[in-house]
């Protein structure tokens, strides 16, 4: 039976966005949810709001429970506009007594809405506010993933409202992790991590240590996107620990773009060499795979082998764009190599090697170039290159134990 109740007096009142397919360059082929939570206590409190396009859904859900004008406190855990886009209209309707946010949250709200007259209540890590029977405790999570981000814990209920952390872009009428396929949710959580949080992995390690040190009694984790973790929080917590430690997987990824199929032939030969060493190799043609799906594979890979021909002394545009995107997300602890065909100048391999070296990936080959179309001998060399990469993958797996 469907329910939006997290605990007695705590309700999900968010919105499901079934249609969104792009989130500033991240493909959201399953839509998303904007989660918002209502706590009924002596001080009626709303935690986070929704994207402006979905404000009516939020108000309708609140009205099923209470008149929105009766809300006393509004907590803004994160100011990005998918959660605070309608804040000006929401403030006008609800007129809360307190608008609770982090110090950086106040700065961000002022920079977005320019309303010094709003009733800001600035909270720092460790601060608490009583709602009556319940207490809210706050934990700033700066740069996870904006400066303003914070967590709010409903202490007596053990519910952590975690903003974007532990989220997944899934549109679903189910609200909890035990109502949907766990493997599917974990795949979407991995995609979220790879495309939003990967670059902040060192900060996530510190945050996980801080949460462990605080010894918080957490029974449920409610992110601002996707399903609420009430049964499998241990699994997503373990995954965040692994991902933020840059734990390598078992696979090599051969990621390529091709012009007249020469680089594709090289890609297939290199992948076959890797597989001859007993290592899985995924072939990823950037023409058909979205960059955000490729990043999800990068998260759990051990080696990145990039292939691209030379165009106008540079790279083909999809590979150039993917490299720029991946550079920002800062993957670490990966073996790397490059290859590509060329006609006369042939800079692509050098450019890809330089980019991956700048990213502090472990470039283990000079790279392989082929003039125009690879001959049998060229492809045999590509197979040998793949074998060397496969051996290196096995060695690093053995070293890790
Ligand atoms: Fe879901 Fe950073 O916003």
Boltz pocket constraint, residues with backbone or C-beta under 6 A from the ligand:
constraints:
  - pocket:
      binder: B
      contacts: [[A, 78], [A, 80], [A, 81], [A, 82], [A, 83], [A, 145], [A, 164], [A, 224], [A, 225]]
      max_distance: 6.0
